[in-house]
Amino acid sequence: MGEYFIHTDQMVVGYDGKPLIKDVEIKMKRGEILTLIGPNGAGKSTILKSMTRQLKLVAGTVYMNQEMMSKMSGKEVAKKLAVVMTERIQPELMTCEDIVATGRYPYTGTLGILSAEDWKKVHRAMEMVHAMDFKDRDFTAISDGQRQRILLARAICQEPEVIVLDEPTSFLDIRHKLELLSILKRMVLENQTAVLMSLHELDLAQKISDKVICVHGDRIEKYGPPEEIFTSEYIHHLYGITTGSYNAAFGCLEMGAPEGKPEVFVIGGNGSGIPTYRRLQRAGIPFAAGVLHENDVDYQVAKDLAAEVIVEQPFEEISEEAYQKAYASMKKCREVICCMDAFGTFNKKNQLLREEAGRMKKLKIN
């Protein structure tokens, strides 16, 4: 186990001595981001709290840098590991700057007096999360998103070798989600920090993680790189998705296709049809799409949202069979929307479909 900075051995987590998840085996190297995903209530937070000694282990051991964490002092652990949890702390009469400064306490003497260098690190951490504008405000009087940034700044100025975060992007807007994850990635690359966190945003987990742990039922169901975890079939299984779908190619969720026979036929390709597919879906209008090559980005969305998709093999000219199938579908629709104004050799027959739609007086140029 020498290559791992943190690892668990036969860890069992739960509450009041009652097991919730058994045989939790986690192995983390420095400079690695490991993300826990899974349904609400699966036990992701319980695992993180147990590993950081906020909850007592039911069984097993957690090692950090080859030492048993249970035998390390609080100060020793605090110099190596920083924690950002979702629970709202309610400190009295403390400014945001005061909260961040507590990240330096493991390095101070008995009186807890910060040096000039400590204060530089406090302010540098606050600048990283864009929090200097409200450093003098009462911590209890700021928004949830601002609190999350302050708690991250506290963890940063602690200069940890491992940072553990429970749903760190909760309460953050898009800009600050991306900034937070960029900061974590920078810490990983520049300082070889190990990052262990839980995330609900699957698209972000897929993009930032080196390894992913899937918590399902009373066990770790799957553990591996994002490429192995984020498939449509497995995510549907993990979360029990029955309405809508998960699009593995885009790393996003799609709403369900409108019910009924196609009323509109959409001629698209190369991404041109996606806005129209989603607009029709929002309006509850069932539609058909074609002819789309299986490697076309439009196909990735159309297969989830369209009532019917006429498909052609990748890198092949649209066949007469596919054309006739699309033409028959188009004839049954009350309207045809063409999202393209240029056609190449492989999709020349889509141009013929547009011309036929014009003759039927069904054509609408998007």
C-alpha positions as CSV (number, residue, x, y, z in Angstrom):
1,M,0.0,0.0,0.0
2,G,3.0,2.3,0.0
3,E,2.0,4.0,-3.2
4,Y,-1.3,5.2,-1.7
5,F,-1.4,8.3,0.5
6,I,-4.8,7.4,1.9
7,H,-6.3,3.9,2.0
8,T,-8.9,2.1,4.0
9,D,-8.8,-1.5,5.2
10,Q,-12.1,-3.4,5.6
11,M,-13.8,-0.2,6.6
12,V,-17.4,-0.4,7.7
13,V,-19.4,2.8,8.3
14,G,-22.7,3.5,9.9
15,Y,-24.4,5.0,12.9
16,D,-24.5,3.9,16.6
17,G,-22.5,0.8,15.7
18,K,-25.0,-0.4,13.1
19,P,-23.4,-1.0,9.7
20,L,-24.7,1.0,6.7
21,I,-22.0,0.3,4.1
22,K,-19.5,-2.6,4.5
23,D,-16.1,-3.4,3.0
24,V,-15.4,0.2,1.9
25,E,-12.0,0.0,0.1
26,I,-10.6,3.4,-0.9
27,K,-7.1,3.9,-2.3
28,M,-5.9,7.4,-3.1
29,K,-2.7,8.7,-4.4
30,R,-1.3,12.2,-4.2
31,G,-2.3,14.4,-7.1
32,E,-5.5,12.5,-7.7
33,I,-9.2,13.5,-7.6
34,L,-11.6,10.7,-6.4
35,T,-15.3,11.4,-6.5
36,L,-18.2,9.6,-4.8
37,I,-21.5,9.5,-6.7
38,G,-24.8,7.8,-6.0
39,P,-28.4,8.4,-5.1
40,N,-29.5,10.6,-2.2
41,G,-29.2,8.7,1.1
42,A,-26.8,6.2,-0.3
43,G,-24.2,7.0,2.3
44,K,-21.6,9.2,0.5
45,S,-21.5,11.7,3.4
46,T,-21.3,8.9,5.9
47,I,-18.2,7.6,4.2
48,L,-16.6,11.0,4.1
49,K,-17.4,11.7,7.8
50,S,-16.1,8.3,8.9
51,M,-12.8,8.8,7.0
52,T,-12.3,12.2,8.6
53,R,-13.1,11.0,12.1
54,Q,-16.3,13.0,12.4
55,L,-18.1,9.6,12.8
56,K,-16.7,6.6,14.6
57,L,-15.9,3.7,12.4
58,V,-18.1,0.6,12.9
59,A,-15.1,-1.5,11.9
60,G,-11.8,-1.3,9.9
61,T,-9.0,1.2,9.6
62,V,-8.2,4.4,7.7
63,Y,-4.5,5.0,7.0
64,M,-2.9,8.3,6.0
65,N,0.7,8.3,4.8
66,Q,1.0,4.7,6.2
67,E,-0.1,5.8,9.7
68,M,-3.4,4.8,11.3
69,M,-5.5,7.9,11.6
70,S,-7.0,6.8,14.8
71,K,-3.6,7.0,16.5
72,M,-2.8,10.5,15.1
73,S,-3.4,13.6,17.2
74,G,-6.0,16.2,16.0
75,K,-3.2,18.6,15.2
76,E,-1.3,16.0,13.2
77,V,-4.4,15.3,11.1
78,A,-5.2,19.0,10.6
79,K,-1.8,19.6,9.1
80,K,-2.4,17.0,6.5
81,L,-6.2,17.0,5.9
82,A,-8.7,19.7,5.4
83,V,-12.5,19.2,5.4
84,V,-15.3,21.1,3.8
85,M,-18.7,19.7,4.7
86,T,-22.3,20.8,3.9
87,E,-23.4,21.4,7.4
88,R,-24.0,25.0,8.2
89,I,-21.7,26.2,11.0
90,Q,-23.1,29.1,13.1
91,P,-20.1,30.8,14.7
92,E,-21.0,33.9,16.8
93,L,-19.4,37.3,16.1
94,M,-16.9,36.0,13.6
95,T,-16.2,37.7,10.3
96,C,-15.4,35.8,7.1
97,E,-11.8,36.6,7.5
98,D,-11.9,35.2,11.1
99,I,-13.3,31.9,9.7
100,V,-10.7,31.6,7.1
101,A,-7.9,32.3,9.6
102,T,-8.9,29.3,11.7
103,G,-7.3,27.2,8.9
104,R,-3.9,28.4,10.2
105,Y,-4.5,27.3,13.8
106,P,-2.8,23.9,13.4
107,Y,0.4,25.9,12.7
108,T,0.2,28.4,15.6
109,G,1.4,28.1,19.2
110,T,-0.7,27.7,22.3
111,L,-2.2,31.1,22.1
112,G,-3.3,30.7,18.5
113,I,-1.7,34.0,17.4
114,L,-1.2,34.3,13.6
115,S,2.0,35.6,12.2
116,A,2.3,38.1,9.3
117,E,3.0,35.2,7.0
118,D,-0.1,33.4,8.3
119,W,-2.2,36.4,7.4
120,K,-0.7,36.5,4.0
121,K,-1.8,33.0,3.4
122,V,-5.3,33.8,4.7
123,H,-5.7,36.7,2.3
124,R,-4.2,34.7,-0.6
125,A,-6.7,31.9,-0.1
126,M,-9.6,34.5,0.1
127,E,-8.4,36.1,-3.2
128,M,-8.3,32.6,-4.9
129,V,-12.1,32.2,-4.2
130,H,-12.9,35.9,-4.8
131,A,-14.0,36.6,-1.2
132,M,-12.0,39.6,-0.3
133,D,-14.9,41.9,-1.0
134,F,-16.8,40.5,2.0
135,K,-13.9,39.6,4.3
136,D,-15.2,41.9,7.1
137,R,-18.8,40.8,7.0
138,D,-20.3,38.6,9.7
139,F,-20.1,35.0,8.5
140,T,-23.8,34.3,9.5
141,A,-25.0,37.3,7.3
142,I,-23.7,36.1,3.9
143,S,-25.3,33.9,1.3
144,D,-24.9,30.1,1.2
145,G,-22.8,30.4,-1.9
146,Q,-20.5,32.9,-0.2
147,R,-20.2,30.7,2.9
148,Q,-19.1,27.8,0.7
149,R,-16.4,29.9,-0.8
150,I,-15.2,31.0,2.7
151,L,-15.0,27.4,3.9
152,L,-13.0,26.5,0.8
153,A,-10.7,29.4,1.5
154,R,-10.2,28.1,5.0
155,A,-9.3,24.7,3.7
156,I,-6.9,26.1,1.1
157,C,-4.9,28.2,3.7
158,Q,-4.6,25.1,5.8
159,E,-2.2,23.9,3.1
160,P,-3.4,20.3,3.3
161,E,-2.0,17.2,1.6
162,V,-5.6,15.9,1.4
163,I,-8.8,17.9,1.0
164,V,-12.2,16.2,1.6
165,L,-15.3,18.0,0.4
166,D,-19.0,17.0,0.7
167,E,-21.0,18.3,-2.2
168,P,-18.8,21.4,-2.5
169,T,-20.7,22.9,-5.5
170,S,-24.0,23.0,-3.6
171,F,-25.3,26.6,-3.4
172,L,-22.9,27.9,-6.1
173,D,-23.8,29.5,-9.3
174,I,-22.2,28.3,-12.6
175,R,-19.3,30.7,-12.4
176,H,-18.3,29.8,-8.9
177,K,-18.8,26.0,-9.5
178,L,-16.3,26.2,-12.3
179,E,-13.9,28.4,-10.3
180,L,-14.1,26.1,-7.3
181,L,-13.3,23.0,-9.4
182,S,-10.5,24.9,-11.3
183,I,-9.0,25.8,-7.9
184,L,-9.1,22.1,-6.8
185,K,-7.5,21.0,-10.1
186,R,-4.8,23.6,-9.7
187,M,-4.0,22.3,-6.2
188,V,-3.8,18.8,-7.5
189,L,-1.5,19.7,-10.4
190,E,0.7,22.2,-8.6
191,N,0.9,20.8,-5.1
192,Q,0.0,17.1,-5.7
193,T,-2.9,17.5,-3.3
194,A,-5.3,14.5,-3.1
195,V,-8.9,15.5,-3.4
196,L,-11.8,13.3,-2.1
197,M,-15.3,14.6,-2.6
198,S,-18.9,13.8,-3.3
199,L,-20.8,15.4,-6.2
200,H,-24.4,15.4,-7.4
201,E,-23.5,17.0,-10.8
202,L,-22.7,14.1,-13.0
203,D,-21.3,16.2,-15.8
204,L,-18.8,17.8,-13.5
205,A,-17.9,14.5,-11.9
206,Q,-17.2,13.0,-15.3
207,K,-15.0,15.9,-16.3
208,I,-12.8,16.5,-13.3
209,S,-12.4,13.0,-11.6
210,D,-9.5,10.7,-12.0
211,K,-11.4,7.9,-10.3
212,V,-15.1,7.5,-9.4
213,I,-16.7,5.5,-6.6
214,C,-20.4,4.5,-7.0
215,V,-22.3,4.1,-3.7
216,H,-25.4,1.9,-4.1
217,G,-27.3,0.1,-1.6
218,D,-25.1,-1.2,1.2
219,R,-21.9,-1.3,-0.8
220,I,-19.4,0.2,-3.2
221,E,-20.9,-1.1,-6.4
222,K,-18.3,0.2,-8.9
223,Y,-14.9,1.9,-8.7
224,G,-12.9,3.1,-11.7
225,P,-12.1,5.8,-14.2
226,P,-14.9,8.0,-15.6
227,E,-14.8,6.3,-18.9
228,E,-15.9,3.0,-17.3
229,I,-18.5,4.6,-15.0
230,F,-20.4,7.1,-17.1
231,T,-22.3,5.0,-19.5
232,S,-26.0,5.5,-20.1
233,E,-26.9,2.0,-19.1
234,Y,-25.0,2.1,-15.8
235,I,-26.1,5.6,-14.7
236,H,-29.7,4.6,-15.4
237,H,-29.1,1.6,-13.1
238,L,-27.3,3.4,-10.4
239,Y,-30.0,6.1,-10.0
240,G,-33.0,4.0,-11.0
241,I,-33.9,6.5,-13.8
242,T,-37.3,5.7,-15.2
243,T,-38.3,9.2,-16.5
244,G,-36.1,10.9,-19.1
245,S,-32.5,9.7,-19.7
246,Y,-28.8,10.2,-19.1
247,N,-26.8,11.1,-22.2
248,A,-23.3,9.7,-21.7
249,A,-21.9,11.4,-24.8
250,F,-22.8,14.9,-23.4
251,G,-22.6,14.0,-19.7
252,C,-26.1,15.4,-19.2
253,L,-29.7,14.5,-18.4
254,E,-32.4,14.7,-21.1
255,M,-36.1,15.0,-20.5
256,G,-38.4,12.3,-21.8
257,A,-39.6,12.3,-25.4
258,P,-43.1,13.6,-26.0
259,E,-45.7,10.9,-26.4
260,G,-47.5,10.2,-29.6
261,K,-46.9,9.9,-33.3
262,P,-44.6,12.4,-34.9
263,E,-46.2,15.7,-35.9
264,V,-43.1,17.4,-37.1
265,F,-40.2,16.1,-39.2
266,V,-36.8,17.8,-38.5
267,I,-34.0,17.8,-41.1
268,G,-30.8,18.4,-39.2
269,G,-27.2,17.4,-38.8
270,N,-23.8,18.5,-37.4
271,G,-25.5,20.0,-34.3
272,S,-27.9,22.2,-36.2
273,G,-31.0,20.3,-35.1
274,I,-30.4,20.1,-31.3
275,P,-32.0,23.5,-30.4
276,T,-35.1,22.5,-32.4
277,Y,-35.3,19.1,-30.8
278,R,-35.3,20.6,-27.4
279,R,-37.8,23.3,-28.3
280,L,-40.2,20.8,-29.6
281,Q,-39.7,18.6,-26.5
282,R,-40.4,21.5,-24.2
283,A,-43.7,22.2,-26.2
284,G,-44.7,18.6,-25.9
285,I,-44.7,18.1,-29.7
286,P,-43.6,14.6,-30.8
287,F,-41.3,14.7,-33.8
288,A,-39.2,12.6,-36.2
289,A,-35.6,13.3,-37.1
290,G,-33.5,12.3,-40.0
291,V,-31.6,11.2,-41.9
292,L,-28.9,11.3,-39.2
293,H,-25.5,9.5,-39.3
294,E,-24.9,7.5,-36.1
295,N,-21.7,9.5,-35.4
296,D,-23.5,12.9,-35.8
297,V,-23.8,15.0,-32.7
298,D,-27.5,15.5,-33.5
299,Y,-28.1,11.8,-33.2
300,Q,-26.9,11.8,-29.6
301,V,-29.8,14.0,-28.6
302,A,-32.4,12.9,-31.2
303,K,-32.3,9.3,-30.0
304,D,-33.4,10.5,-26.6
305,L,-36.0,13.1,-27.6
306,A,-37.5,12.1,-30.9
307,A,-40.4,9.7,-31.4
308,E,-38.6,8.3,-34.5
309,V,-35.1,8.7,-35.8
310,I,-34.1,7.6,-39.3
311,V,-30.4,6.6,-39.1
312,E,-27.5,5.9,-41.5
313,Q,-24.2,4.2,-40.8
314,P,-21.2,6.5,-40.0
315,F,-19.2,7.9,-43.0
316,E,-21.7,6.4,-45.5
317,E,-23.7,8.3,-48.1
318,I,-27.4,8.3,-47.2
319,S,-28.9,5.1,-48.8
320,E,-32.0,5.0,-50.9
321,E,-33.6,2.8,-48.2
322,A,-33.0,5.4,-45.5
323,Y,-34.2,8.2,-47.8
324,Q,-37.4,6.4,-48.6
325,K,-38.0,5.7,-44.9
326,A,-37.5,9.4,-44.1
327,Y,-39.7,10.4,-47.0
328,A,-42.6,8.2,-45.7
329,S,-42.3,9.6,-42.2
330,M,-42.1,13.1,-43.5
331,K,-45.3,12.7,-45.5
332,K,-47.2,11.8,-42.4
333,C,-46.1,14.9,-40.5
334,R,-48.0,18.2,-40.7
335,E,-44.8,20.3,-40.8
336,V,-41.1,19.9,-41.8
337,I,-38.4,22.0,-40.2
338,C,-35.1,22.2,-42.0
339,C,-32.2,23.4,-39.8
340,M,-29.6,23.2,-42.5
341,D,-28.7,25.5,-45.4
342,A,-25.8,23.5,-46.8
343,F,-25.5,19.8,-47.7
344,G,-22.4,17.7,-48.4
345,T,-21.9,14.6,-50.5
346,F,-22.9,12.2,-47.7
347,N,-26.2,13.9,-46.8
348,K,-27.2,15.0,-50.3
349,K,-30.5,13.1,-49.9
350,N,-31.5,15.3,-47.0
351,Q,-31.4,18.2,-49.5
352,L,-33.9,16.1,-51.6
353,L,-36.1,15.8,-48.5
354,R,-36.1,19.5,-48.1
355,E,-37.1,20.0,-51.7
356,E,-39.9,17.5,-51.4
357,A,-41.1,19.2,-48.2
358,G,-41.2,22.5,-50.2
359,R,-43.4,20.9,-52.9
360,M,-45.7,19.5,-50.2
361,K,-45.9,23.1,-48.8
362,K,-44.9,21.8,-45.4
363,L,-41.4,23.3,-45.2
364,K,-40.3,25.7,-42.5
365,I,-36.8,27.0,-42.6
366,N,-35.4,27.2,-39.0
